[in-house]
Amino acid sequence: MIIRGGKSRMARRWANALAYGGVLLALCGCNTAPQTQTPQMTDQARLIKLAADVEKRGDRGTALALYERAATSSTDPAIQLRLAKAREAADDLDGAEAAYRTMLGANANSSEALVGLGSIQLQKGDAQGAIRSLNAAVAHAPSGKVYNKLGTAYILLGQTENAETAFSKALSMEPGKLDTRTNLALAQAVGGKFPVAASTMQDVVNSPLVERRQLINYAVILRMSGRTDEARAVNVPEMTAAGKETILRQAANAVTIKDPASRAKAIGVLASG
């Protein structure tokens, strides 16, 4: 029994020694391990960083040139996205569209590329193309911003029911967005739902955040509803009585336009203030 006890004590001592030695080895390993070096930036990464810095300073032309250089030998989606946005900022819509299409060539489900392409198509007047791109975008990443763009594309084609649906979805995701509520009211007005449109605008005009263009839209909708005196009574900052009368007269003419797409264009001109 004593021998066994001795063996047991010796085993414990060996175990402790091994454990202690393991700690020492681990500590030694920590002390002697080679230091990791910070990876060097690639030429492309340097160009992108420089372009971003220049862009922040407001020099869009130089930033675009740097993004172009970075993208010449790469289809990296992040670089293509920066390039597309820089081209769009420089009003190079064709170039921006090409960059977004390059992104989609690498990943057909890229929501950023789909939204970007849809936005460019909308600016170029290709409402049908915008609808295809933006519908694909909301299928992958729905947002109030994208539904708003989609509603605008529908309204340009005179598809007022689809426009209302899109704007309503945008409003459900961004309930406090006054521009979205105004867009919904304009879609309703284009569709001939004038009383409904005027009612939709109430939350907008009652908000302390209401803006000048939204007040103009309200006056236009009231005039289209036949509520001429109320339309004249809308206080639009920095608008003369003569200027308001011109807009209200044009709003009355828009009511007589039968084609929804043509009416949408007429109202869109008025809504822009």
C-alpha positions as CSV (number, residue, x, y, z in Angstrom):
1,M,0.0,0.0,0.0
2,I,2.9,2.3,0.8
3,I,4.5,1.5,-2.6
4,R,1.3,2.2,-4.3
5,G,0.9,5.4,-2.5
6,G,4.4,6.4,-3.5
7,K,3.6,5.6,-7.1
8,S,0.5,7.7,-6.9
9,R,2.3,10.6,-5.4
10,M,5.0,10.3,-8.0
11,A,2.4,10.2,-10.8
12,R,0.9,13.4,-9.4
13,R,4.3,15.1,-9.3
14,W,4.9,14.1,-12.9
15,A,1.5,15.4,-13.9
16,N,2.1,18.6,-12.2
17,A,5.6,18.9,-13.7
18,L,4.2,18.2,-17.2
19,A,1.5,20.7,-16.7
20,Y,3.9,23.3,-15.4
21,G,6.3,22.5,-18.2
22,G,3.5,22.9,-20.7
23,V,2.7,26.3,-19.4
24,L,6.4,27.3,-19.7
25,L,6.5,25.9,-23.2
26,A,3.4,27.8,-24.1
27,L,4.8,31.0,-22.7
28,C,8.1,30.5,-24.4
29,G,6.3,29.8,-27.6
30,C,4.4,33.1,-27.2
31,N,7.6,35.0,-26.6
32,T,9.5,33.5,-29.5
33,A,6.8,33.4,-32.2
34,P,7.7,35.7,-35.2
35,Q,5.8,38.9,-35.3
36,T,3.1,39.1,-38.0
37,Q,3.6,41.9,-40.5
38,T,0.8,44.3,-41.6
39,P,-0.1,43.3,-45.1
40,Q,1.0,45.9,-47.7
41,M,-1.8,47.7,-49.6
42,T,-2.1,46.8,-53.2
43,D,-1.9,49.4,-55.9
44,Q,-5.6,49.1,-56.5
45,A,-6.3,49.6,-52.8
46,R,-4.1,52.7,-52.7
47,L,-5.9,54.1,-55.8
48,I,-9.3,53.5,-54.2
49,K,-8.2,55.1,-50.9
50,L,-6.8,58.1,-52.7
51,A,-9.9,58.4,-54.9
52,A,-12.2,58.3,-51.8
53,D,-10.1,61.0,-50.1
54,V,-10.1,63.2,-53.2
55,E,-13.9,62.7,-53.6
56,K,-14.5,63.8,-50.0
57,R,-12.7,67.0,-50.9
58,G,-15.2,67.6,-53.7
59,D,-12.9,66.9,-56.7
60,R,-15.1,64.5,-58.5
61,G,-13.2,64.7,-61.8
62,T,-10.0,63.5,-60.3
63,A,-11.7,60.9,-58.2
64,L,-13.4,59.5,-61.3
65,A,-10.1,59.3,-63.1
66,L,-8.6,57.3,-60.2
67,Y,-11.6,55.0,-60.0
68,E,-11.2,54.4,-63.7
69,R,-7.6,53.4,-63.3
70,A,-8.4,51.1,-60.4
71,A,-11.1,49.4,-62.4
72,T,-9.1,48.8,-65.6
73,S,-7.7,45.5,-64.5
74,S,-10.4,44.4,-62.1
75,T,-14.1,43.3,-62.0
76,D,-14.2,43.5,-58.2
77,P,-17.8,44.5,-57.4
78,A,-16.7,47.0,-54.7
79,I,-14.5,48.8,-57.2
80,Q,-17.2,48.7,-60.0
81,L,-19.7,50.1,-57.5
82,R,-17.5,53.0,-56.7
83,L,-16.8,53.6,-60.3
84,A,-20.5,53.5,-61.2
85,K,-21.4,56.0,-58.5
86,A,-18.6,58.3,-59.5
87,R,-19.7,58.2,-63.2
88,E,-23.3,58.9,-62.1
89,A,-22.1,61.9,-60.1
90,A,-20.3,63.2,-63.2
91,D,-23.5,62.8,-65.2
92,D,-22.0,59.9,-67.3
93,L,-25.1,57.8,-67.2
94,D,-24.0,55.5,-70.0
95,G,-20.7,54.8,-68.2
96,A,-22.5,54.2,-64.9
97,E,-24.9,51.8,-66.6
98,A,-22.0,49.9,-68.1
99,A,-20.3,49.6,-64.6
100,Y,-23.6,48.3,-63.1
101,R,-24.0,45.8,-65.9
102,T,-20.4,44.6,-65.3
103,M,-21.4,44.0,-61.6
104,L,-24.4,42.0,-62.7
105,G,-22.3,40.0,-65.1
106,A,-20.4,38.8,-62.0
107,N,-23.5,38.4,-59.8
108,A,-26.9,38.6,-61.4
109,N,-28.5,38.9,-57.9
110,S,-26.5,41.9,-56.7
111,S,-29.1,44.2,-55.1
112,E,-26.8,47.2,-55.2
113,A,-26.2,46.7,-59.0
114,L,-29.9,46.2,-59.7
115,V,-30.9,49.3,-57.8
116,G,-28.2,51.3,-59.4
117,L,-29.1,50.1,-62.9
118,G,-32.8,50.8,-62.3
119,S,-32.0,54.3,-61.1
120,I,-29.9,55.0,-64.2
121,Q,-32.7,53.6,-66.5
122,L,-35.2,55.8,-64.7
123,Q,-33.0,58.9,-65.3
124,K,-32.6,58.0,-68.9
125,G,-36.4,57.6,-69.4
126,D,-36.4,53.8,-69.7
127,A,-39.3,53.2,-67.3
128,Q,-39.9,49.6,-68.5
129,G,-36.2,48.7,-68.0
130,A,-36.3,50.4,-64.6
131,I,-39.3,48.4,-63.5
132,R,-37.6,45.1,-64.4
133,S,-34.4,46.0,-62.6
134,L,-36.1,47.5,-59.5
135,N,-38.6,44.6,-59.2
136,A,-35.6,42.2,-59.2
137,A,-33.9,44.4,-56.6
138,V,-36.9,44.4,-54.1
139,A,-37.2,40.6,-54.5
140,H,-33.7,40.4,-52.9
141,A,-33.5,43.4,-50.7
142,P,-36.8,45.3,-50.2
143,S,-36.5,48.9,-49.0
144,G,-38.6,52.0,-48.9
145,K,-36.1,53.8,-51.2
146,V,-36.3,51.1,-53.9
147,Y,-40.1,50.9,-53.7
148,N,-40.2,54.7,-54.1
149,K,-38.1,54.4,-57.3
150,L,-40.3,51.6,-58.5
151,G,-43.5,53.6,-57.9
152,T,-42.0,56.5,-59.9
153,A,-41.3,54.2,-62.9
154,Y,-44.8,52.9,-62.8
155,I,-46.3,56.4,-62.6
156,L,-44.3,57.5,-65.7
157,L,-46.0,54.7,-67.6
158,G,-49.4,55.7,-66.3
159,Q,-49.8,52.4,-64.3
160,T,-51.3,54.2,-61.4
161,E,-52.5,51.1,-59.5
162,N,-49.1,49.6,-59.5
163,A,-47.6,52.9,-58.6
164,E,-49.9,53.2,-55.6
165,T,-49.0,49.7,-54.4
166,A,-45.3,50.5,-54.7
167,F,-45.6,53.8,-52.8
168,S,-47.8,52.2,-50.2
169,K,-45.1,49.6,-49.5
170,A,-42.5,52.3,-49.3
171,L,-44.7,54.2,-46.8
172,S,-45.2,51.1,-44.7
173,M,-41.4,50.8,-44.4
174,E,-40.8,54.5,-44.0
175,P,-44.0,55.8,-42.4
176,G,-42.6,59.2,-41.5
177,K,-41.2,60.0,-45.0
178,L,-43.2,63.0,-46.3
179,D,-41.9,62.7,-49.9
180,T,-43.2,59.1,-50.0
181,R,-46.6,60.1,-48.8
182,T,-46.6,63.0,-51.4
183,N,-45.7,60.6,-54.2
184,L,-48.6,58.3,-53.1
185,A,-51.0,61.3,-53.3
186,L,-49.7,62.3,-56.8
187,A,-50.2,58.7,-58.0
188,Q,-53.7,58.8,-56.7
189,A,-54.3,62.2,-58.5
190,V,-52.9,60.8,-61.8
191,G,-55.4,57.9,-61.4
192,G,-58.2,60.5,-60.9
193,K,-58.7,59.8,-57.2
194,F,-58.6,63.5,-56.3
195,P,-60.5,63.4,-52.9
196,V,-58.4,60.5,-51.8
197,A,-55.2,62.3,-52.9
198,A,-56.1,65.4,-51.0
199,S,-56.8,63.4,-47.9
200,T,-53.4,61.6,-48.2
201,M,-51.7,65.0,-48.3
202,Q,-53.2,66.1,-44.9
203,D,-50.5,64.5,-42.8
204,V,-47.9,66.1,-45.1
205,V,-49.2,69.7,-44.9
206,N,-49.9,69.4,-41.1
207,S,-46.3,68.3,-40.4
208,P,-43.8,71.0,-39.1
209,L,-41.3,69.5,-41.6
210,V,-43.4,70.2,-44.7
211,E,-41.4,71.7,-47.6
212,R,-42.2,74.2,-50.3
213,R,-42.5,71.6,-53.1
214,Q,-44.9,69.6,-51.1
215,L,-47.1,72.6,-50.5
216,I,-47.1,73.2,-54.3
217,N,-48.2,69.6,-54.8
218,Y,-51.0,70.0,-52.3
219,A,-52.3,73.1,-54.1
220,V,-52.1,71.3,-57.4
221,I,-54.1,68.3,-56.1
222,L,-56.7,70.6,-54.5
223,R,-57.2,72.5,-57.8
224,M,-57.5,69.1,-59.7
225,S,-60.1,68.2,-57.1
226,G,-62.1,71.3,-58.0
227,R,-61.3,73.0,-54.7
228,T,-60.0,76.2,-56.3
229,D,-60.4,78.6,-53.3
230,E,-58.6,76.2,-51.0
231,A,-55.8,75.8,-53.5
232,R,-55.4,79.5,-53.7
233,A,-55.3,79.7,-49.9
234,V,-52.4,77.4,-49.6
235,N,-49.4,79.5,-48.4
236,V,-46.4,78.6,-50.5
237,P,-43.3,80.5,-49.4
238,E,-41.7,82.7,-52.0
239,M,-44.5,82.2,-54.5
240,T,-46.3,85.2,-56.0
241,A,-50.1,85.2,-56.5
242,A,-49.5,85.4,-60.2
243,G,-47.1,82.4,-60.1
244,K,-49.6,80.4,-58.1
245,E,-52.4,81.2,-60.6
246,T,-50.3,79.9,-63.5
247,I,-49.7,76.6,-61.7
248,L,-53.3,76.2,-60.8
249,R,-54.4,76.9,-64.3
250,Q,-52.0,74.2,-65.6
251,A,-53.4,71.9,-62.9
252,A,-56.9,72.4,-64.2
253,N,-55.7,71.6,-67.7
254,A,-54.1,68.4,-66.5
255,V,-57.5,67.1,-65.3
256,T,-58.7,67.1,-68.9
257,I,-55.9,64.8,-70.1
258,K,-57.3,61.4,-70.5
259,D,-54.1,59.3,-71.0
260,P,-52.7,58.5,-67.5
261,A,-49.0,58.6,-68.7
262,S,-49.5,62.0,-70.3
263,R,-51.3,63.2,-67.3
264,A,-48.5,61.9,-65.1
265,K,-45.9,63.9,-67.1
266,A,-48.0,67.1,-66.9
267,I,-48.4,66.7,-63.1
268,G,-44.8,65.8,-62.7
269,V,-43.8,69.1,-64.3
270,L,-46.1,71.0,-61.9
271,A,-45.0,68.9,-58.9
272,S,-41.4,69.8,-59.4
273,G,-42.3,73.4,-58.6
